[in-house]
Amino acid sequence: MDKIPVEGGKEEALARAEETARTRRPRYSTDSSPCGRLVFRTSPTSWLVELTKSSWSKGDKSPTTSTEHLNIRLAELVHVPELIPAEPLKKGRFGR
């Protein structure tokens, strides 16, 4: 899961989220070849994106199509508790 912090208010965050839904490349894309894209707004602050990519590999008799789905949601950070560092494990009766 990627988090993209946005400076500004809700309007800036909504614009950035919608832009991301319209422009994000497939995660494992190694080139800039075109991909199919369906963008669904599922709520005022959420998008479902379906990306499809077609490719040929040596020896294939037809192209392979891969599909990837993204959920893009706008969220406001409202609470950040302090992280408590982990303690080393204590040696017990069966410890080494």
Secondary structure by P-SEA (a helix, b strand, c coil): cbbbbbcccaaaaaaaaaaaaacccccccccccbbbbbbbbccccbbbbbbbbbbccccccbbbbbbbbbbbbbbbbccccbbbbbcccccccccc
